[in-house]
Amino acid sequence: MPSPAGDSPIHGSTPRFLSELKAGESARVIEIRGDDDLRRRLLEMGLTSGSIVRVVRFAPLGDPIELAVRGYRLSVRRDEASAVAVGGNE
Amino acid sequence: MAATTPRARRIAVAGNPNSGKSTLFNALTGMRQRVGNYPGVTVERHEGRFSQAGTDVLLVDLPGIYSISARSPDEEVSRDVLLGRIEGEAQPDGVLIVVDASNLERNFYLATQILDLGIPAVIACNMMDIAEERGERIDIDALSRELGVPVVATVGTRKSGVDTVRSALIDAAIARHDTWPLPGALESAVRTVADSLVAAGACPAMAAWGMALLVMGETAAGGNERWGISATVRATIASEQARLASEGVRDVASALVEARYAWIGEFTSRCVHRDTPESADETVSDRIDRVLTHKVFGTLIFAGVMFAMFVSIFSWAEPLMRWIETGQEYLQAGIHHVLPAGPVADLLAEGIIGGAGAVVVFLPQICILFLFIALLEDSGYMARAAFLMDRLMSAAGLHGKSFIPLLSSYACAVPGIMATRTIENPRDRLATILVAPLMSCSARLPVYLTVIGAVFAGSVWLKAGVIFSMYLLGTVIALLMAALFKKTLLRGPTPTFIMELPPYHLPRPRLILRAMWDRSKLFLTRAGTVIVAVCVVLWALAYFPRVSDPSPQLSGMTAGQSPVIEQRHAAPRATDDEATGDQLRHSYMGRMGRAIEPVIAPLGFDWRVGVGVLASFAAREVFVSTMGVVFNADDNDEASLRERMRTATWDSGPRKGQRVFTPLSGVSLMVFYVLCCQCASTLAVIRRETNSWRWPVFAFGYMTALAYLASLLVYQVGIRVGIGA
């Protein structure tokens, strides 16, 4: 996997969220917060903890986001992405 | 469990969206297909047949889904079919699970859910060619050993592996079925629930593991009521959940999803070997997306595609609609020629043929729109369109996929509403359906043009400005109403926009034509009957009771007019315009016009305009021909109608002698037409797409109220500030 420019802290104390990543950055999913339905939906689409996700691009108006996960492309809104806590990609 | 049909073996076909399921289904069944709907929901149901080695096989194609956890109508129907819970249908004898070889992990999420249900299964590992291109070598035999069911490598587009699938489906018996590994605490909990399900007789032992997983996921998601599971089992589930919670498993459903993916990751790593590291290089789709979702080019291309679609709905459809109209007129003339003049001939010609024409005339627009939509869907661009437009639509509480239905509704709300089928979330879909009729459709244009011609003598710019304002008004109100509905009536958990962006591929003509035809046929058979019925009723209201000297033709009141084509030729051909006008004025509809005059006078409408408004409930463009009849305009003469309307005065009441049509009353009338749901076809389609009369009644009610209040506001404020004259 391509590794991002080591700018993400791996300490659990300051988790980042998927919505904060820049285009081209990848990270490892730590957990999904937010409501149960959203969490299960995202999990079912393969965003399980430990999986690697990459932000491919943002839509022209800044929202939604295109992600690469498990070898396919998924789009989610920023709101939804902000429920996904991610850590640096070792 | 066992087959109830003596002859045909029933096999369900399941798989993720974009797994090539439809292509494989077509390859398996050829032309022997039938499309319909599942009872109570607007989920399309495709069936096909093939025979192999003396066995008849009936394939039931399920909608493309990612999970059977039943959070959308598609998922619910699929789960119910697989569990034999559809009314009047036995559980299928087997299931063909189609997985996308180039996206195995996510596809196996659904596939293993289905395998857990203990139904005889065959897995088609489809799109093997694409997986190979990506440098993946899939060991089919190893997969088959891991899962305990036959796995067949297929390439649906090349029909490779199709025969192997056919014979595998005939041979497939109940698969040797194993449980799969779960983390300690979970495994014992699922086992306990499975045992209690078997003990309660809720399902056979074979399906217990899968049912336990499904029920535990559902229960956690709050959907346990529908399952009809005994109190004992529910108590077991609750106590197991409490135990799990005490051990730190807070969300059982989520833990089960994670566990399944962990297991899938484990066995696929044993069966798939990669020549190159995963996603190391850019795929073709990535390169296309660089352009098509680009800030500038992507937006421009999208605007171009939408413009092309919109223009073709208008321009390609128009000649076809003209032909349909001409054909309808020939038929009507033929009937009058053959049958003696009288109510029977008139009913046949103007009532029934007119009504049928009102249905058929929509076909060109519907076909063209669905051709585009099928093309966009099949190529993969539809998901990008939603991706591009979602930010804009979400401001009104809608979904990116609401954009195309709403845009199409500028041409005609009927295909626009049918196009909402692409929106998965039922609330988003309903909100889109409810506001689509507010977009100014092409049937309103002749109304705007006629009224503007009668009340505005000014420059072209003024007229164009007025028309543009009407379009703008409809659009703004539609978005506001959508936002309002989403905040009140259709409030619910924040809808998600979790959408796959599938790889692009070349559209397959056969699939596209089939999708276009299937949808158009559903419109003809289901909505069509209602439209004809309404048209006949409205015809009768304008036809009866007869005045002493019956005029042979009242085609001006024919309900079936095209939304695009001018109405001049539909004006009465009777030599005596006065007699035709008299008939209408004395008909039930004429009386209704007079009866409602007190109600509509505050809007600036006299009873004759009221007749036009009433007649328009069949279809808006009927307004023009009705005005022609009610004001005794010369046949086929627009200028005459304009002049008659311009000089018409109130014939009774306090305003007697004043002009009926002033710029103010004209604007008030147009605003009414912008907002009012005067279209039987739209209501019939809403009924059809929502499977209930509640929503068409609601749409009709709120739009009529909105139209009335807005016109009242326009006219009364106008009068007060002194622009009434």
HADDOCK unambig.tbl for C-alpha pairs under 7 A between the chains (distance, minus, plus):
assign (segid A and resid 40 and name CA) (segid B and resid 254 and name CA) 5.63 0.50 0.50
assign (segid A and resid 43 and name CA) (segid B and resid 257 and name CA) 6.50 0.50 0.50
assign (segid A and resid 44 and name CA) (segid B and resid 257 and name CA) 6.30 0.50 0.50
assign (segid A and resid 45 and name CA) (segid B and resid 106 and name CA) 6.60 0.50 0.50
assign (segid A and resid 46 and name CA) (segid B and resid 106 and name CA) 6.19 0.50 0.50
assign (segid A and resid 48 and name CA) (segid B and resid 258 and name CA) 5.85 0.50 0.50
assign (segid A and resid 59 and name CA) (segid B and resid 293 and name CA) 6.72 0.50 0.50
assign (segid A and resid 59 and name CA) (segid B and resid 387 and name CA) 6.51 0.50 0.50
assign (segid A and resid 59 and name CA) (segid B and resid 388 and name CA) 5.74 0.50 0.50
assign (segid A and resid 60 and name CA) (segid B and resid 294 and name CA) 6.65 0.50 0.50
assign (segid A and resid 60 and name CA) (segid B and resid 295 and name CA) 4.43 0.50 0.50
assign (segid A and resid 60 and name CA) (segid B and resid 388 and name CA) 6.57 0.50 0.50
assign (segid A and resid 61 and name CA) (segid B and resid 391 and name CA) 6.37 0.50 0.50
assign (segid A and resid 63 and name CA) (segid B and resid 391 and name CA) 5.68 0.50 0.50
assign (segid A and resid 64 and name CA) (segid B and resid 387 and name CA) 6.53 0.50 0.50
assign (segid A and resid 64 and name CA) (segid B and resid 391 and name CA) 6.86 0.50 0.50
assign (segid A and resid 71 and name CA) (segid B and resid 103 and name CA) 6.34 0.50 0.50
assign (segid A and resid 71 and name CA) (segid B and resid 279 and name CA) 6.51 0.50 0.50
assign (segid A and resid 72 and name CA) (segid B and resid 103 and name CA) 6.69 0.50 0.50
assign (segid A and resid 73 and name CA) (segid B and resid 500 and name CA) 5.94 0.50 0.50
assign (segid A and resid 73 and name CA) (segid B and resid 501 and name CA) 5.23 0.50 0.50
assign (segid A and resid 73 and name CA) (segid B and resid 502 and name CA) 6.74 0.50 0.50
assign (segid A and resid 74 and name CA) (segid B and resid 499 and name CA) 5.74 0.50 0.50
assign (segid A and resid 74 and name CA) (segid B and resid 500 and name CA) 4.41 0.50 0.50
assign (segid A and resid 74 and name CA) (segid B and resid 501 and name CA) 5.55 0.50 0.50
assign (segid A and resid 75 and name CA) (segid B and resid 498 and name CA) 5.80 0.50 0.50
assign (segid A and resid 75 and name CA) (segid B and resid 499 and name CA) 5.24 0.50 0.50
assign (segid A and resid 75 and name CA) (segid B and resid 500 and name CA) 6.10 0.50 0.50
assign (segid A and resid 75 and name CA) (segid B and resid 501 and name CA) 6.68 0.50 0.50
assign (segid A and resid 76 and name CA) (segid B and resid 497 and name CA) 5.44 0.50 0.50
assign (segid A and resid 76 and name CA) (segid B and resid 498 and name CA) 4.83 0.50 0.50
assign (segid A and resid 76 and name CA) (segid B and resid 499 and name CA) 6.67 0.50 0.50
assign (segid A and resid 77 and name CA) (segid B and resid 497 and name CA) 5.98 0.50 0.50
